[in-house]
């Protein structure tokens, strides 16, 4: 994604937007979550979501490709459990959102000119009452939109001597965690072993149910469709699968996507911590330079040395009065303090 100013553009032809539901060839080819990932994650894999792309051209030349999705967004999605979350119930709105529900970072393939997002807004407002932009930087050009903080992304930069480079106190703390999980055996697989599909999905659902955030629920088809793109870190206790991490790797980067645990033994044996540390070991072995460890559980990720990169979301209601009201209550759409721990 390249940002350009109106000064750089000078006098230009107007943008023309074309819609397609098929993932364009070569889309985000330099990103880990690029064409293959977008093509593998559609309606069947993520129920309740519809996907599309707006292809922007100027004088017949390709300028940018903007991915988006449609969904019914509940007002209490970002709230922790409590009276306000219960009061809001199922109240919500139809939302068209630029980005991808499974990707921490929003991506637009091409040049983001000053007239791109106004044109995108005019198209998407015909499909939904609220138009949103998910996972973009603080200076993203979105005129008329309200900016709110999203979940920060935990990014860990690794190298061959990574563990030795940590402070003595951090190494002692991590060593204690490894000792707690000493009974766990790990297996690294290319793709998801089909025999574990049921368990993987069950662990994923169980882990998601413990979070107050309920945005995109994945079906079994997601894990089948993304299997060719993935490595799996599998954890076994006494021969039984007790946890997993899905990792998608490319361009010296690992995206540690989804994690699932057997809650019956997770705390006693430190399954979560051991899985994350084994994923870091894998990245070091494969000579990856960066790991995207995703959102939540920030205390442990910071203890590993992760940097938290703030992401922002933007929204705009097509009705001016409703937009003004939503702006006042924009805190409802930001992560709660509990979810930032």
FIMAR-205012 format. One record per residue (C-alpha): residue number from 1; residue in three letters; chain; z, y, x. Coordinates in steps of 0.001 Angstrom, whole numbers, plus 500000, padded with zeros to 6 digits. Layout:
N
[NUM, ALA, A, [Z, Y, X]]
...
***
This chain:
341
[1, UNK, A, [500000, 500000, 500000]]
[2, UNK, A, [498903, 503334, 501420]]
[3, UNK, A, [500096, 506683, 500061]]
[4, UNK, A, [497752, 509680, 500200]]
[5, UNK, A, [498257, 513298, 499174]]
[6, UNK, A, [496035, 515430, 496968]]
[7, UNK, A, [495225, 517567, 500026]]
[8, UNK, A, [493865, 514521, 501817]]
[9, UNK, A, [491771, 513593, 498805]]
[10, UNK, A, [490078, 516979, 498392]]
[11, UNK, A, [487541, 517078, 495554]]
[12, UNK, A, [487091, 513530, 494285]]
[13, UNK, A, [485569, 511601, 491434]]
[14, UNK, A, [487970, 510508, 488658]]
[15, UNK, A, [489619, 507096, 488766]]
[16, UNK, A, [488366, 504387, 486434]]
[17, UNK, A, [490684, 501483, 485532]]
[18, UNK, A, [489472, 497982, 484710]]
[19, UNK, A, [491755, 495262, 483344]]
[20, UNK, A, [491792, 491610, 484381]]
[21, UNK, A, [494178, 488750, 483748]]
[22, UNK, A, [492954, 486792, 486775]]
[23, UNK, A, [494471, 487336, 490224]]
[24, UNK, A, [491795, 489170, 492260]]
[25, UNK, A, [490480, 487399, 495352]]
[26, UNK, A, [492253, 488553, 498508]]
[27, UNK, A, [494991, 490324, 496543]]
[28, UNK, A, [497852, 491393, 498888]]
[29, UNK, A, [496451, 489151, 501608]]
[30, UNK, A, [498840, 490588, 504228]]
[31, UNK, A, [501971, 489908, 502167]]
[32, UNK, A, [504070, 486743, 501984]]
[33, UNK, A, [504066, 486940, 498192]]
[34, UNK, A, [500382, 487615, 497841]]
[35, UNK, A, [497392, 486157, 496014]]
[36, UNK, A, [498531, 482514, 496037]]
[37, UNK, A, [502021, 483365, 494770]]
[38, UNK, A, [500791, 485670, 491993]]
[39, UNK, A, [498186, 483110, 490927]]
[40, UNK, A, [500856, 480382, 490807]]
[41, UNK, A, [503321, 482352, 488665]]
[42, UNK, A, [502020, 482997, 485188]]
[43, UNK, A, [503182, 482672, 481570]]
[44, UNK, A, [503890, 478930, 481694]]
[45, UNK, A, [505993, 479261, 484847]]
[46, UNK, A, [507964, 482308, 483627]]
[47, UNK, A, [508260, 482110, 479835]]
[48, UNK, A, [508428, 485387, 477959]]
[49, UNK, A, [506226, 487268, 480421]]
[50, UNK, A, [502533, 488166, 480301]]
[51, UNK, A, [500672, 489187, 483454]]
[52, UNK, A, [497711, 491374, 484253]]
[53, UNK, A, [496074, 493600, 486860]]
[54, UNK, A, [494597, 497090, 486692]]
[55, UNK, A, [491761, 497501, 489169]]
[56, UNK, A, [491193, 501173, 490027]]
[57, UNK, A, [487788, 502316, 491260]]
[58, UNK, A, [486430, 505720, 492216]]
[59, UNK, A, [482653, 506294, 492176]]
[60, UNK, A, [482274, 502520, 492023]]
[61, UNK, A, [484435, 501888, 495117]]
[62, UNK, A, [487650, 499851, 494917]]
[63, UNK, A, [490734, 502056, 495403]]
[64, UNK, A, [493713, 499929, 494384]]
[65, UNK, A, [494804, 496864, 492429]]
[66, UNK, A, [497989, 497289, 490407]]
[67, UNK, A, [499828, 494154, 489173]]
[68, UNK, A, [501923, 494429, 486028]]
[69, UNK, A, [503751, 492299, 483498]]
[70, UNK, A, [504783, 492643, 479863]]
[71, UNK, A, [508134, 491476, 478504]]
[72, UNK, A, [510825, 492225, 475944]]
[73, UNK, A, [513608, 493951, 477901]]
[74, UNK, A, [517167, 493877, 476552]]
[75, UNK, A, [519226, 497042, 477044]]
[76, UNK, A, [522254, 495075, 478288]]
[77, UNK, A, [520362, 493154, 480979]]
[78, UNK, A, [521917, 495033, 483912]]
[79, UNK, A, [525447, 495235, 482479]]
[80, UNK, A, [528342, 493016, 483525]]
[81, UNK, A, [530096, 491021, 480819]]
[82, UNK, A, [532192, 493242, 478584]]
[83, UNK, A, [532385, 495043, 475265]]
[84, UNK, A, [529330, 497243, 475894]]
[85, UNK, A, [527130, 494257, 476787]]
[86, UNK, A, [528281, 492475, 473612]]
[87, UNK, A, [527811, 495614, 471494]]
[88, UNK, A, [524202, 496071, 472595]]
[89, UNK, A, [523429, 492429, 471859]]
[90, UNK, A, [519700, 491784, 471637]]
[91, UNK, A, [518714, 495449, 471269]]
[92, UNK, A, [515810, 496321, 473530]]
[93, UNK, A, [512175, 497315, 473754]]
[94, UNK, A, [508745, 496121, 474789]]
[95, UNK, A, [508210, 496962, 478463]]
[96, UNK, A, [505147, 497077, 480688]]
[97, UNK, A, [506241, 496981, 484310]]
[98, UNK, A, [504305, 497502, 487539]]
[99, UNK, A, [505331, 494789, 490004]]
[100, UNK, A, [506299, 491129, 489671]]
[101, UNK, A, [509482, 489769, 488042]]
[102, UNK, A, [510118, 487334, 490924]]
[103, UNK, A, [509496, 489739, 493802]]
[104, UNK, A, [512192, 492064, 495150]]
[105, UNK, A, [509597, 494520, 496444]]
[106, UNK, A, [506877, 495959, 494263]]
[107, UNK, A, [503438, 495985, 495842]]
[108, UNK, A, [500176, 497744, 495056]]
[109, UNK, A, [497129, 496547, 496948]]
[110, UNK, A, [495238, 499588, 498210]]
[111, UNK, A, [495669, 503342, 498188]]
[112, UNK, A, [498204, 505052, 495934]]
[113, UNK, A, [496581, 508407, 495246]]
[114, UNK, A, [498310, 511163, 493205]]
[115, UNK, A, [496226, 510347, 490139]]
[116, UNK, A, [496809, 506569, 490217]]
[117, UNK, A, [500147, 506245, 488405]]
[118, UNK, A, [499273, 508791, 485664]]
[119, UNK, A, [496149, 506716, 484982]]
[120, UNK, A, [498166, 503484, 485013]]
[121, UNK, A, [500698, 505030, 482623]]
[122, UNK, A, [497970, 506062, 480164]]
[123, UNK, A, [496669, 502495, 480123]]
[124, UNK, A, [500030, 500704, 479871]]
[125, UNK, A, [501443, 503004, 477161]]
[126, UNK, A, [498956, 501355, 474789]]
[127, UNK, A, [500640, 497991, 475450]]
[128, UNK, A, [504360, 498848, 475419]]
[129, UNK, A, [506771, 501619, 474467]]
[130, UNK, A, [508382, 501777, 477914]]
[131, UNK, A, [506475, 501765, 481189]]
[132, UNK, A, [508439, 500834, 484304]]
[133, UNK, A, [507794, 500525, 488034]]
[134, UNK, A, [509947, 497936, 489832]]
[135, UNK, A, [511002, 497640, 493471]]
[136, UNK, A, [509376, 500708, 495065]]
[137, UNK, A, [510639, 503247, 497637]]
[138, UNK, A, [512452, 506499, 496917]]
[139, UNK, A, [509379, 508658, 497538]]
[140, UNK, A, [506988, 506695, 495334]]
[141, UNK, A, [504690, 509145, 493469]]
[142, UNK, A, [505485, 508607, 489781]]
[143, UNK, A, [505265, 511970, 487968]]
[144, UNK, A, [507025, 512046, 484596]]
[145, UNK, A, [509114, 508949, 485362]]
[146, UNK, A, [512910, 508797, 485725]]
[147, UNK, A, [514082, 507225, 488989]]
[148, UNK, A, [517053, 504833, 489079]]
[149, UNK, A, [518557, 502673, 491813]]
[150, UNK, A, [517763, 498979, 491728]]
[151, UNK, A, [519335, 496082, 493569]]
[152, UNK, A, [519209, 496570, 497351]]
[153, UNK, A, [517382, 493865, 499285]]
[154, UNK, A, [519236, 492083, 502090]]
[155, UNK, A, [516946, 491903, 505134]]
[156, UNK, A, [517949, 489895, 508211]]
[157, UNK, A, [516090, 490338, 511500]]
[158, UNK, A, [516318, 487262, 513693]]
[159, UNK, A, [515363, 486212, 517197]]
[160, UNK, A, [515843, 483175, 519413]]
[161, UNK, A, [519365, 484111, 520547]]
[162, UNK, A, [520392, 485434, 517136]]
[163, UNK, A, [523684, 483553, 516721]]
[164, UNK, A, [524843, 484389, 520242]]
[165, UNK, A, [524089, 488075, 519651]]
[166, UNK, A, [526666, 488334, 516869]]
[167, UNK, A, [530110, 489688, 517605]]
[168, UNK, A, [532847, 487215, 518523]]
[169, UNK, A, [534693, 487791, 515241]]
[170, UNK, A, [531538, 487128, 513201]]
[171, UNK, A, [530787, 483977, 515171]]
[172, UNK, A, [534335, 482676, 514556]]
[173, UNK, A, [534056, 483396, 510834]]
[174, UNK, A, [530698, 481620, 510559]]
[175, UNK, A, [531971, 478708, 512627]]
[176, UNK, A, [534815, 478253, 510132]]
[177, UNK, A, [532280, 478166, 507315]]
[178, UNK, A, [530201, 475557, 509148]]
[179, UNK, A, [533328, 473420, 509604]]
[180, UNK, A, [534073, 473540, 505859]]
[181, UNK, A, [530563, 472243, 505183]]
[182, UNK, A, [530531, 469641, 507968]]
[183, UNK, A, [530105, 466795, 505459]]
[184, UNK, A, [526815, 468225, 504204]]
[185, UNK, A, [523521, 466809, 505484]]
[186, UNK, A, [520378, 468960, 505402]]
[187, UNK, A, [516715, 468121, 504957]]
[188, UNK, A, [513790, 470508, 505394]]
[189, UNK, A, [510696, 469654, 503372]]
[190, UNK, A, [507217, 471150, 503070]]
[191, UNK, A, [506944, 471482, 499315]]
[192, UNK, A, [509298, 470209, 496649]]
[193, UNK, A, [509857, 466430, 496551]]
[194, UNK, A, [508891, 465498, 492974]]
[195, UNK, A, [511863, 463151, 492672]]
[196, UNK, A, [514179, 466169, 492863]]
[197, UNK, A, [512393, 468384, 490312]]
[198, UNK, A, [514900, 467752, 487532]]
[199, UNK, A, [517914, 468342, 489778]]
[200, UNK, A, [516383, 471449, 491350]]
[201, UNK, A, [515794, 473056, 487976]]
[202, UNK, A, [519227, 472021, 486709]]
[203, UNK, A, [520919, 473581, 489759]]
[204, UNK, A, [518825, 476737, 489367]]
[205, UNK, A, [519783, 477101, 485685]]
[206, UNK, A, [523457, 476428, 486442]]
[207, UNK, A, [523506, 479065, 489188]]
[208, UNK, A, [521723, 481667, 487023]]
[209, UNK, A, [524149, 481088, 484160]]
[210, UNK, A, [526996, 482324, 486366]]
[211, UNK, A, [525360, 485732, 486750]]
[212, UNK, A, [525548, 488445, 484094]]
[213, UNK, A, [521957, 489419, 484989]]
[214, UNK, A, [519417, 487479, 482927]]
[215, UNK, A, [515966, 488909, 483557]]
[216, UNK, A, [513405, 486179, 484243]]
[217, UNK, A, [514219, 482536, 483538]]
[218, UNK, A, [511960, 480114, 485409]]
[219, UNK, A, [510662, 476889, 483926]]
[220, UNK, A, [510176, 473615, 485800]]
[221, UNK, A, [506496, 474560, 486030]]
[222, UNK, A, [507420, 477413, 488386]]
[223, UNK, A, [508795, 475005, 490969]]
[224, UNK, A, [505779, 472709, 490585]]
[225, UNK, A, [503228, 475543, 490866]]
[226, UNK, A, [504853, 477175, 493910]]
[227, UNK, A, [505596, 473890, 495697]]
[228, UNK, A, [502490, 474059, 497957]]
[229, UNK, A, [503601, 477518, 499161]]
[230, UNK, A, [507189, 476577, 499860]]
[231, UNK, A, [509608, 475030, 502279]]
[232, UNK, A, [512807, 473656, 500781]]
[233, UNK, A, [516186, 473521, 502450]]
[234, UNK, A, [517960, 470653, 500705]]
[235, UNK, A, [521704, 469947, 500971]]
[236, UNK, A, [523151, 466457, 500425]]
[237, UNK, A, [526759, 465331, 500071]]
[238, UNK, A, [527436, 461612, 500242]]
[239, UNK, A, [523730, 460978, 499694]]
[240, UNK, A, [523512, 463148, 496568]]
[241, UNK, A, [521548, 466407, 496342]]
[242, UNK, A, [524002, 469287, 495854]]
[243, UNK, A, [521921, 472400, 496539]]
[244, UNK, A, [518621, 473943, 497605]]
[245, UNK, A, [516925, 477083, 498839]]
[246, UNK, A, [513251, 477726, 498214]]
[247, UNK, A, [511651, 479560, 501151]]
[248, UNK, A, [508126, 480977, 501238]]
[249, UNK, A, [506950, 481874, 504730]]
[250, UNK, A, [503988, 483750, 506197]]
[251, UNK, A, [503199, 486556, 508641]]
[252, UNK, A, [506431, 485995, 510630]]
[253, UNK, A, [508500, 486570, 507466]]
[254, UNK, A, [510550, 484195, 505339]]
[255, UNK, A, [511317, 485041, 501722]]
[256, UNK, A, [514360, 483012, 500721]]
[257, UNK, A, [513591, 483052, 497027]]
[258, UNK, A, [515671, 480937, 494705]]
[259, UNK, A, [518855, 479024, 495321]]
[260, UNK, A, [520616, 476430, 493195]]
[261, UNK, A, [523939, 474650, 493594]]
[262, UNK, A, [525959, 471802, 492141]]
[263, UNK, A, [528880, 473918, 490944]]
[264, UNK, A, [531227, 470914, 490971]]
[265, UNK, A, [531364, 470813, 494765]]
[266, UNK, A, [529962, 474165, 495868]]
[267, UNK, A, [533220, 475972, 496620]]
[268, UNK, A, [535077, 473055, 498191]]
[269, UNK, A, [532267, 472281, 500617]]
[270, UNK, A, [530817, 475778, 501106]]
[271, UNK, A, [527388, 474714, 499870]]
[272, UNK, A, [526050, 478261, 499364]]
[273, UNK, A, [527089, 479537, 502788]]
[274, UNK, A, [525860, 476431, 504580]]
[275, UNK, A, [522462, 476594, 502846]]
[276, UNK, A, [521928, 480218, 503846]]
[277, UNK, A, [522929, 479537, 507451]]
[278, UNK, A, [520599, 476524, 507603]]
[279, UNK, A, [517785, 478721, 506267]]
[280, UNK, A, [518485, 481154, 509114]]
[281, UNK, A, [518373, 478221, 511550]]
[282, UNK, A, [514971, 477268, 510111]]
[283, UNK, A, [513631, 480807, 510568]]
[284, UNK, A, [514773, 480796, 514199]]
[285, UNK, A, [513163, 477388, 514803]]
[286, UNK, A, [509872, 478584, 513279]]
[287, UNK, A, [510047, 481879, 515233]]
[288, UNK, A, [510042, 484053, 512132]]
[289, UNK, A, [511210, 487581, 512764]]
[290, UNK, A, [512491, 488639, 509353]]
[291, UNK, A, [514195, 486972, 506400]]
[292, UNK, A, [514332, 488495, 502938]]
[293, UNK, A, [517613, 487138, 501605]]
[294, UNK, A, [517213, 488738, 498213]]
[295, UNK, A, [519753, 490362, 495943]]
[296, UNK, A, [523486, 489792, 495219]]
[297, UNK, A, [526152, 488093, 497421]]
[298, UNK, A, [525932, 491093, 499725]]
[299, UNK, A, [529300, 490582, 501447]]
[300, UNK, A, [528238, 487343, 503107]]
[301, UNK, A, [524724, 488564, 503852]]
[302, UNK, A, [526113, 491645, 505583]]
[303, UNK, A, [528458, 489384, 507555]]
[304, UNK, A, [525322, 487661, 508875]]
[305, UNK, A, [524035, 491043, 510047]]
[306, UNK, A, [521675, 491830, 507162]]
[307, UNK, A, [520573, 495383, 506484]]
[308, UNK, A, [520556, 496488, 502849]]
[309, UNK, A, [517320, 498199, 501872]]
[310, UNK, A, [517618, 500263, 498701]]
[311, UNK, A, [514972, 499703, 496076]]
[312, UNK, A, [514214, 501985, 493177]]
[313, UNK, A, [512880, 501505, 489691]]
[314, UNK, A, [511145, 504113, 487565]]
[315, UNK, A, [510771, 504282, 483800]]
[316, UNK, A, [509104, 506443, 481185]]
[317, UNK, A, [509123, 506122, 477392]]
[318, UNK, A, [505888, 507063, 475657]]
[319, UNK, A, [507907, 508967, 473005]]
[320, UNK, A, [509266, 512218, 474456]]
[321, UNK, A, [512469, 512236, 472387]]
[322, UNK, A, [513222, 508593, 473158]]
[323, UNK, A, [512492, 509288, 476817]]
[324, UNK, A, [515032, 512119, 476845]]
[325, UNK, A, [517693, 509850, 475297]]
[326, UNK, A, [516929, 507034, 477763]]
[327, UNK, A, [517205, 509484, 480641]]
[328, UNK, A, [520765, 510360, 479582]]
[329, UNK, A, [521715, 506683, 479399]]
[330, UNK, A, [519760, 505609, 482499]]
[331, UNK, A, [522968, 504104, 483969]]
[332, UNK, A, [522471, 501178, 481585]]
[333, UNK, A, [519479, 500096, 483646]]
[334, UNK, A, [521195, 500246, 487052]]
[335, UNK, A, [523117, 497351, 488611]]
[336, UNK, A, [526829, 497329, 487862]]
[337, UNK, A, [529434, 497634, 490624]]
[338, UNK, A, [530272, 493949, 490183]]
[339, UNK, A, [526672, 492910, 490831]]
[340, UNK, A, [526573, 494917, 494075]]
[341, UNK, A, [529343, 492850, 495715]]
***
